[in-house]
Amino acid sequence: MKERRVTNRGAPAAPAAAAASRRRKKPAFDPSGGFFSGVRIGAVAAFAIFVLTAITLVVLLSALYPRETPRSITPVALPKIMDLPQFQGEHKERLYWGTYRPHLYLGIRSRTPKSLLAGLMWLGIKDGYYALRHTCEDSDGLKRYGWVRHDGISYGRQVILDQNMNITTFFSKSWNDGSGYGGDWSVRVNLHHSSEISRLPNGESSLYFYIAEEEGSQIRISRNDASGLAASGHRHDIGHWQIHISAENNTFFHYAGFRTGNMHNITQLVQNSLIVQERKLQLPDTYEKSSNIVVFQVLGRNHLQLDVTFLAGVDEKKFSVQSRLDRLSGIRLDETLRVQEQIFDKRFENAYKLDNEELSSFGATNAVEIGKAALSNLLGGISYFYGQSLISIPSKEQKHHRESFWKYWPAALYSAVPCRSFFPRGFLWDEGFHQIIISRWDRNLTYDIVGHWLDLLNVDGWIPREQILGEEARVRVPDEYILQHTDNANPPTLFLPLHDIALASLESGKENNAERAFLEKSFPRLQAWFGWFNRTQAGTFPGTYYWHGRSITDKELNAKSLSSGLDDYPRASHPSADERHVDLRCWMALAAKSMVMIAKIIGAPHEVRKNWHSMARSNDLLFQKYEAMSQVLSDFDVLNQLHYDRKRGRYYDYGNHTEKVKLEWDNFFDPRTGQVQQVLRRVVSGRPKLQLVPQFGYVSLFPFIVKLIPADSQILEAHLNLIQSEKLLWTSFGLRSLATTSSIYNRRNTEHDAPYWRGPVWINMNYLVLSSLHYYSQEPGPYKDAAASVYKQLRANLISNVARRYNEMGYIFEQYDHTKEGEGKGARPFTGWSSLILLIMAEQYQR
């Protein structure tokens, strides 16, 4: 049967002869026989006028009645904290350059949306093949990498052990006569082989250093310049700049220039350009027109020393380029690095006063160096991001919008990161713990970082809990975690450092203008954030809270509460609006108490003023409001009515729960493969009921952690006994996250989801417990000595294990496995909140 052709109206096509006849009668005005063939010119003009009129009308209506921006992506209408004068001028310039690309083994950028980028690569071996080391990857199998000195601003030294290669990188920033905006900086790389045998091509080491321009402007390359000039360019903020590279004798240089708009695939770009020449892998010595990425390769045997010097503002003629270079490279750089190291060591000693003899008595050899590494890798992990978070459209709004997601407004974030390899981006609840440490090292860094986070508040008072800003950050995150949900909270841990700052200020009685200005500007944003929690995370029963966003599937043993930060920690078996989460209530108690103290500092009651005005009265009312809330949330009797199990003597969550839940293998027919498959499914064999959820672990300790238990209460005595019980949380390596008696202890949540907060030892929670033990050991009461005894042993256990594992493995870990003699597990180097081991050594705690 012949195919029947159909016109676009659906009618049968005309016979071929008739069609040919029509073709012979083409109108003169349409020689192409195109779309308007056979249509009068007047009709065409009328149609064009109609289209233009419609477009004009749409434009006018859009201007007159612009589409309202959804609340979820509308910034709160409050002055920005980062606009404060204290964050401008010298402060801003001193922080302009830094090692703000921590996902790289060495990466440098400026605190600008579109930056000049710099980075280091080297040639290594991976799975038997040559591979470039660039981004921090656990699969690279490095024996060790991390900053062992870093002051967060101007100096850093990093040690990298890659098979038989020992690499030391230095970063040094300086402000001298003639320096341009942001100062000049130097990078030194020392590489040597620990043995004569090298598996690299032709037995040579290969280092690569690149400079890339995110703005896309051209980078000029220089060849055979006597001063070592390698590349140069111009930026509106720093003027003309130059990169100079020098290396020791018996080295060879190669280069390549690329033109690209993508900065997240530089590794692949360089790797694809390598060619084999005389048994060497080398760059091709080519330069694409208007290249905005330039890579330099240095080849040498056994030992390499590479100095890279960046000069800004070289168009100013006051000081010669050579005199600046002399200060920033060679022998003069040797002296600069030595002095900067001494300054760091002295500052560290004064800040933490570690007792090496005492720490050694715990079996913690090399403890001071471990403390320096913990602090340095946290400071060296401070990053600068710029971009837009991607926001999941709330379900109630989806029918009104065609987009699959919304974009937050373009914003900057200056933040530390939990882990350079696995989590090189900002996490809201991690950052509060980071700032407990950083605020004791450099209070101004904390103000800057917390200010950036609070400036991300939307009009409802919500902050995206995970900040994935820019393409470099986004390509490292699985798709399912990219979209942020506006009903998801995260523990308000920024109140941890703010609580310490406020308390220290009130106790000292000293006026600090920078601190006061920061707190005054932060307070309205903290109000909005605190209010958002009260509106969106409140429970059905007055004065209760629960983490919203839990939902169960038939493949999960227990619904996760990712927003709580304690991901798979067991909660009620059947999520519902009737839940009460004791940890969230305690976080709110801490937040309310912090709001009271900040209100006192910025001008709330009982302060005598000559010019009492409406703002002071407003502050007085605010103080009373937060003081009342703090008293309610700290009420011991109310807490016990809501969460205390008098029979077991423990604090629990409350919800619709049954213990009779398990995962069982289920057979099902898979139509895609035509075979019977197996899958683990959740099986419930008991009827759930509203009750306290009998899962004892970190969550149960929150009333103790937030110090809501009176020092003379028998409940305190019971908690000290619970903490010491080896059947529950106590191990020789720290407190495990869930009691061995829990029905979900160390159990998988799905077939592919290993236990996370169901057994392993976490440093951040142990730090909070130690803080409370230390507090109760100082408070008058009948259990003071018992608290001191538990404190001493727990502290010794934690220090001993973290130090031992660092000395063995070269890393501080995300968590520690009590079932395997305290082995480190999870992400590494996890020098976010695990860096709290330094404060544990120094006995500096939350108060």
Secondary structure, DSSP 4 states (H G I P E B T S, - for coil): -----B-TTSPBPPPHHHHHHHHHT--TT-TT--TTTT--HHHHHHHHHHHHHHHHHHHHHHHHSPPPPPGGGSB-SS--GGGSGGGSHHHHHHTSEE---TTBSSEEEESSSS-EEEEEEEEEEETTEEEEE-B--GGG--SEEEEEEE-SSSEEEEEEEETTEEEEEEEEEE--TT--TT-EEEEEEEEEESSS---SGGGEEEEEEEEEETT----EE--S-TT-EEEEEEETTTEEEEEEEEE-SS-EEEEEEE--S-STTHHHHHHHH-EEETTEEE---EE-TT-SEEEEEEEEESEEEEEEEEEE-TT--SS-HHHHHHHHSHHHHHHHHHHHHHHHHHHHHHHH---HHHHHHTT-TTHHHHHHHHHHHHHTT-EEEEE--EEPPPGGGGGG---S-EEPPPEEEEE--SBTTTB-SEEHHHHHHHHHHHHHH-HHHHHHHHHHHHTT-BTTS---SEE--SHHHHTTS-GGGTSB-TT-----TTHHHHHHHHHHHHHH----HHHHHHHHHHHHHHHHHHHHHHHHSB-SSTT-B--TT----TT-SS---GGGS-TT----SB--TT-B-HHHHHHHHHHHHHHHHHHHHTT-SS---SS--HHHHHHHHHHHHHHHHHHHHT-HHHHHHHHEETTTTEE-EEEEE-S-EEEEEEEEEETTTTEEEEEEEEEE-S--EEEEE---BGGGGHHHHTT-S-TT-HHHHHHHHHHH-TTTT--TTS-BSB-TTSTTTT--SBTTB--SSSS-B-HHHHHHHHHHHHHHHHSSSTTHHHHHHHHHHHHHHHHHHHHHHHHHHS---SEEEGGGTTEEESSSS--SGGGGHHHHHHT----
